[in-house]
Amino acid sequence: MPQRFHKKPITTKGKRMNTSFTARHFEASKRLHNHSVESVQKLTKFYDAILDCDIIMQPTKDHDEPQGAELTVKVKGDLLQASEKAPTYEQALNKAIDNMSRQLKKYKDKKSR
């Protein structure tokens, strides 16, 4: 059974971004949970109209990069996804955040045209 933490609203500049954290097939530490939720807040620097952000951590079958992180970000009218693997969950999450920040920059540029 996946370990789920309910959506926690994060307020930035008067706007709210709901975040949820799910650990599949392992027991996540509070430190990993807090690090994950705090790290995704950086995404609001790239696009401040994020509605929801779902964080999913799970082990992978890859022996070189056994940890996986997936981000699903909901913005008005669209759903953006990023999935990365790395030796640790923190590294996988950071790679996924970098990937998502690039997607959000492109999305923002596309919307401003």
Secondary structure, DSSP 8 states (H G I E B T S, - for coil): --EEEEEEEEEETTEEEEEEEEE-SS---HHHHHHHHHHHGGGGGT-TTEEEEEEEEEE-S-SSS-EEEEEEEEETTEEEEEEEEESSHHHHHHHHHHHHHHHHHHHHHHHH-
